[in-house]
Amino acid sequence: MTDKLSENSIAAWTSLIRASERALANIEDALAAKNLPTLSWYDALLEIERAGSEGIRPYELKARLLLPQYGTSRLLNRIVEAGYIRRLSCTQDGRGHIVQITEKGKAIRQKMWPVYAQCLKDIIEDRLDRSEADLMRVLLDRTGPDAPSTPT
């Protein structure tokens, strides 16, 4: 392992982080301007809705959202209090529970999507052509911890 990184690698990392922060801030601002919940609520509601009528265990949701356990628990508590999801006892495990989206939760997620989609259009589609967006996806996919270290 080397202690030296190229200036290009450092600049690429800095650009990635700055772009991510700008994009997320843009989305959060747009949602707040419409008095809608935060993006983390949208992501949780989407995953819970995708789980269907059976619901999803919080540990499964945590893995999909990439949040720490305490972050997932707090997030779910706030979404339950808002009435967008409900907790039910898990029949397979008396200690655990599952979460299901409510009709109110489906409605708020559907209300959030056009705002979120417009931000994605503004951030990606309006600034990159299809081949640039494809290239960005491929390059970013190669930076993940499980990604191959060489192009495929």
C-alpha positions as CSV (number, residue, x, y, z in Angstrom):
1,M,0.0,0.0,0.0
2,T,1.2,3.5,-0.8
3,D,0.7,6.7,1.2
4,K,0.7,8.7,-2.0
5,L,-2.3,9.4,-4.1
6,S,-2.2,11.2,-7.4
7,E,-3.6,14.8,-7.4
8,N,-6.1,13.5,-10.1
9,S,-7.4,10.9,-7.7
10,I,-7.8,13.4,-4.9
11,A,-9.5,15.9,-7.3
12,A,-11.9,13.1,-8.5
13,W,-12.8,12.2,-5.0
14,T,-13.4,15.8,-4.1
15,S,-15.6,16.3,-7.1
16,L,-17.6,13.2,-6.3
17,I,-18.3,14.3,-2.8
18,R,-19.1,17.9,-3.8
19,A,-21.5,16.7,-6.5
20,S,-23.2,14.4,-4.1
21,E,-23.6,17.1,-1.5
22,R,-25.0,19.6,-4.0
23,A,-27.4,17.1,-5.5
24,L,-28.7,16.0,-2.1
25,A,-29.0,19.5,-0.9
26,N,-31.0,20.4,-4.1
27,I,-33.4,17.5,-3.5
28,E,-33.8,18.3,0.2
29,D,-34.5,22.0,-0.5
30,A,-37.0,21.1,-3.2
31,L,-38.9,18.7,-0.9
32,A,-38.8,21.2,2.0
33,A,-40.2,24.0,-0.3
34,K,-43.2,21.8,-0.9
35,N,-43.5,21.0,2.8
36,L,-42.7,17.4,2.1
37,P,-40.7,14.9,4.2
38,T,-37.0,14.4,3.7
39,L,-35.3,12.2,1.1
40,S,-34.6,9.5,3.7
41,W,-38.3,9.2,4.3
42,Y,-38.9,8.8,0.6
43,D,-36.3,6.1,0.3
44,A,-37.7,4.2,3.3
45,L,-41.2,4.5,2.1
46,L,-40.3,3.3,-1.3
47,E,-38.5,0.2,0.0
48,I,-41.3,-0.6,2.4
49,E,-43.8,-0.2,-0.4
50,R,-41.7,-2.4,-2.6
51,A,-41.8,-5.1,0.1
52,G,-45.6,-5.4,-0.6
53,S,-48.3,-6.4,1.8
54,E,-46.0,-8.7,3.8
55,G,-44.0,-5.7,4.9
56,I,-40.3,-5.7,5.7
57,R,-38.2,-6.4,8.8
58,P,-36.2,-3.3,10.0
59,Y,-32.9,-5.1,9.6
60,E,-33.7,-5.8,6.0
61,L,-34.7,-2.2,5.5
62,K,-31.5,-1.0,7.2
63,A,-29.4,-3.1,4.7
64,R,-31.3,-1.5,1.7
65,L,-31.0,2.0,3.0
66,L,-27.4,1.8,4.2
67,L,-28.2,3.5,7.5
68,P,-26.8,2.6,10.9
69,Q,-29.2,0.7,13.2
70,Y,-29.9,3.7,15.4
71,G,-30.5,5.8,12.3
72,T,-33.0,3.3,10.9
73,S,-34.8,3.0,14.3
74,R,-35.2,6.7,14.7
75,L,-36.3,7.1,11.1
76,L,-38.9,4.4,11.5
77,N,-40.2,5.9,14.7
78,R,-40.7,9.3,13.1
79,I,-42.5,7.8,10.1
80,V,-44.7,5.7,12.3
81,E,-45.6,8.8,14.3
82,A,-46.6,10.5,11.1
83,G,-48.9,7.6,10.2
84,Y,-47.1,6.7,7.0
85,I,-46.1,3.2,8.2
86,R,-47.3,0.7,10.8
87,R,-45.4,-1.8,12.9
88,L,-46.8,-5.3,13.3
89,S,-45.5,-8.3,15.3
90,C,-43.6,-10.8,13.3
91,T,-45.3,-14.2,13.4
92,Q,-42.0,-16.0,12.8
93,D,-40.2,-14.2,15.6
94,G,-42.1,-13.0,18.6
95,R,-39.4,-10.5,19.5
96,G,-39.3,-8.8,16.1
97,H,-41.6,-6.8,14.0
98,I,-42.3,-5.9,10.4
99,V,-43.2,-2.5,9.0
100,Q,-45.8,-1.9,6.3
101,I,-46.7,1.2,4.4
102,T,-50.1,2.7,5.0
103,E,-52.3,4.3,2.4
104,K,-51.3,7.7,3.8
105,G,-47.7,6.6,3.4
106,K,-48.3,5.6,-0.2
107,A,-50.0,8.9,-0.9
108,I,-47.1,11.0,0.5
109,R,-44.5,9.0,-1.3
110,Q,-46.4,9.5,-4.5
111,K,-46.6,13.2,-3.8
112,M,-42.9,13.4,-3.2
113,W,-41.9,11.6,-6.4
114,P,-42.6,14.4,-8.9
115,V,-40.5,16.8,-6.9
116,Y,-37.7,14.2,-6.6
117,A,-38.0,13.3,-10.3
118,Q,-37.8,16.9,-11.4
119,C,-34.6,17.3,-9.4
120,L,-33.1,14.3,-11.0
121,K,-34.0,15.7,-14.4
122,D,-32.4,19.0,-13.5
123,I,-29.3,17.4,-12.1
124,I,-28.7,14.6,-14.6
125,E,-30.9,14.6,-17.7
126,D,-30.6,18.3,-18.4
127,R,-26.9,18.4,-18.0
128,L,-25.7,15.1,-19.4
129,D,-26.6,13.3,-22.6
130,R,-27.5,9.7,-22.5
131,S,-24.0,8.4,-23.2
132,E,-22.5,10.7,-20.5
133,A,-25.0,9.5,-18.0
134,D,-24.2,5.9,-18.9
135,L,-20.5,6.6,-18.6
136,M,-21.0,8.3,-15.2
137,R,-23.0,5.3,-13.9
138,V,-20.3,2.8,-15.1
139,L,-17.5,4.9,-13.6
140,L,-19.3,5.3,-10.3
141,D,-20.2,1.6,-10.2
142,R,-16.5,0.9,-10.5
143,T,-15.7,2.9,-7.3
144,G,-17.8,0.7,-4.9
145,P,-16.0,-1.5,-2.4
146,D,-17.1,-4.7,-4.2
147,A,-16.4,-3.4,-7.7
148,P,-13.6,-4.9,-9.8
149,S,-10.4,-2.9,-9.7
150,T,-10.0,-3.0,-13.5
151,P,-12.5,-2.2,-16.2
152,T,-14.5,-5.1,-17.5
